[in-house]
Amino acid sequence: MSPAEAAAAPVPSITPVFVRLKLSLLRNGLHQSSGRKAAYVASVVAALLMAALQLLGLIALRGNEHAATVSILLTAILALGWAVFPLFFPSGDETLDPTRLVMLPLRPRPLVRALLVASLVGIGPLFTLCLALGSVISLAHGAAALLTGILAIALTVLICVALARTVAAANIRLLTSRKGRDLAVLSGLVIAVGAQVVNFGAQRLGSSGLSQLDPARDVVRWIPPASAIGAVDSVSEGSYAVGVAQLALSGAALAGLLALWQRSLTRLMTTPDGSTLAAAEPTRERSTRGLGRLLPAGRTGTVMERSLRYVWRDPKTKAAWVTSLAIGLIVPLFNALQGTGSIYFACFAAGMLGVLMYNQFGQDTSAFWMVAMTISSAHDAYVELRGRALALLVITLPYATLVTVITAAVLGDWPALPEGLGLSLALLGAMLATGAWSSARFPYSIPQEGYKNVAPGQAGLAWISIFGGMVAAALLCAPVLAFTIWLHVAGGADWSWVLLPLGGAYGALITYCGLRLAAPRVARRLPEILLAVSKG
């Protein structure tokens, strides 16, 4: 074949290759371990069950006056999920990283087409297809609406997939870096906040009905891909011009996403990795200013700085902190907003953050040997535990106070603020005390890889450490709780302000006693602690 004939020969499509590659990745991932296979099968079954129930529920809404509201808003929420999925779960789909193809001679347009088709293989697109199909069935009335629905289904699925790909391609340099992996820590916060928002919204809708969502529907029906589903409703009502405009808006959004995705791919394939350029720069001298200058001198300040750096740099420690901070605020705040709250719910913040004192040495993993080498007496162990407790208090004390103030403000119950804050301080002190003792008696390893927070074979230690410690902390708070109950029963509610200094003093005293009791045990069990925390 001559060079001219070779140049004129049609180039084979790479789309089937990418589809087979996606299927191979799924198949090979299942062969890694039986646990992963079981988890995948369970997730597939759960997703299919939810998709089937969702499809049946939407079909059951056919003819209902709120069918359009439910279908349009559900489509918008699902599209939002597709947009944020790559940001918080960058490792959920290995094909989201196009930089793995940078060495292959691929042109942007065929690559976009192949990746788009390959992205349609999976549970997510199937779930989206079921939602779009159910929405069309519930809204389509007449042949014109049915034809519009077919286009709407295709546009909805393609826009959702293209949206996820565009977001991933635009942020892939960040998502594959250490900071990007730390971003996944926020998934716990998003899930916690989202669950409470859904719960709050469901309660409000249950009391007032779906008619409250009609104004939101009128706005969202013009936002792709919900506009494609809105077009079906518009055509069913005879508003053909509005339906065409909504379909055109969704088509333009798809074209814009594909163009932006192609532009991001071109930039990724032709520009150097900024992380390697930054690594080649000369190392700057570490500044001695900042956190270190604000902490006490000696071992206490060193331990505090190390613990605070764990919070900022270690992914597992950061995940625990973010989750505790979020739930500690969400539970009292949302209960107060729903009218079922109490100032006592503010103690939830102190309880969630106090749990972080448990298993203090587990976050050190095998590096605990360096800490163990510096402990030669019970006094050294006491200073070590004291520094870790103070580092936790640097964040916990102001945060627990803030949550209590916010709860009192939402409830409008300012006289109860000293009482709630005093109980929070007493609970926090009790959890610091039991956490120090539990760290010495029931240490366990925290794996650095994966999502597990307990090494295999140590789950029992973790349960005993956390839940046993929480029960012990509640018992240690019994004197303050008994005094609080006595004040209310005896009609001395006007003296409830006494609980603030009393709770603070009791919390400080019980923390001191707990650290003193735990220190000798830490000094005696250094080899056992090192062995326990090094299994991850």
Summary of the structure (lengths in Angstrom):
residues: 536
radius of gyration: 28.7
end to end distance: 60.4
largest distance: 103.6
contacts: 1720
relative contact order: 0.07
helix: 80%
strand: 0%
